[in-house]
Amino acid sequence: MIQFIKRLFKRQQVDFKLLLKQGAMVIDVRSPDEYELGHYKGSTNIPLNTLPQQMALLKKTGKPVITVCRSGARSGMAKSMLLRDGIDCYNGGAWISFQHKIANSHVE
């Protein structure tokens, strides 16, 4: 029974580097001021409160989206919003951790 519960709540590992290689977009949902203090190179800043106005544009690209923020909380909210709108989305968590994950992973 305990193994079943562990499997039920086990997080699935996401290969972010592979997603990027396949054309995924990285959306940083922090405020512009936070973004300017540092961000993942190649990310686009779309603050969480303006995300609803950008849904149609993001959907039109047909690309998967990886959301990032400062801690992973706002990016998790953004992921939920994007998934509800039918956009393939993954929570990259904190942008600085995401950057390290990409730098320390490899794809053949």
Secondary structure, DSSP 4 states (H G I P E B T S, - for coil): -HHHHHHHHPPPP--HHHHHHTTPEEEE-S-HHHHHT---TT-EE--GGGHHHHHHHHHHH---EEEEESSSHHHHHHHHHHHHTT--EEEEEEHHHHHHHHHT----
